[in-house]
Structures are given as structure tokens and as C-alpha cells.
Amino acid sequence: MKFHNKPTEDLEAMLVLSRKQDEKIIIGDSITLMVVSIQGDKVRLGIDAPKHVTIHREEVYRAIQNERTDAPADPSRTGT
């Protein structure tokens, strides 16, 4: 396993771990990531997490965030 601190725009440092197929990464006490398969430049991950934990691919998460900021304000909350 390799540990690197990699500066990013959003984070001060990113932990980078190397894993082979069928190896796992444990996050906290309740989240497990497993490398299910590696085919060329694609890695398939299996994620075992509690139901209350929301998990999205980055592009889906960003689309949801954009939708929230682009959505018109709820008139029932404006007090008019």
C-alpha cells in the first residue's frame, strides 16, 4: 500500500492508496470499498455502506448540485 499526499483544488491533501483486484479499503467503521475488476483504464468498485450514506459518481453529484443552485426558489418559503 502506498500513501501519498497530493494537493488538490478542493482538498488540502488526498490520501492515495494502491489496491489490486479483490482488495479492499475500509473507511471508518461502516464503509468498505473493494476493487471488483480492472479492465484496461476502467476500475469497477464495489461499495458497502449504510443506507443513510449517499453515494454518487462525481459527475452525477455535480449535476445534482447544479440543479439545486439553478432551481428557482420555493415560493412557499419566501413568505409572500
Rosetta blueprint (number, residue, H / E / L):
1 M L
2 K L
3 F L
4 H L
5 N E
6 K L
7 P L
8 T L
9 E L
10 D L
11 L L
12 E L
13 A L
14 M L
15 L E
16 V L
17 L L
18 S L
19 R L
20 K L
21 Q L
22 D L
23 E L
24 K E
25 I E
26 I E
27 I E
28 G L
29 D L
30 S L
31 I E
32 T E
33 L E
34 M E
35 V E
36 V E
37 S E
38 I E
39 Q E
40 G L
41 D L
42 K E
43 V E
44 R E
45 L E
46 G E
47 I E
48 D E
49 A L
50 P L
51 K L
52 H L
53 V L
54 T L
55 I L
56 H L
57 R L
58 E H
59 E H
60 V H
61 Y H
62 R H
63 A H
64 I H
65 Q H
66 N H
67 E H
68 R H
69 T H
70 D H
71 A L
72 P L
73 A L
74 D L
75 P H
76 S H
77 R H
78 T L
79 G L
80 T L
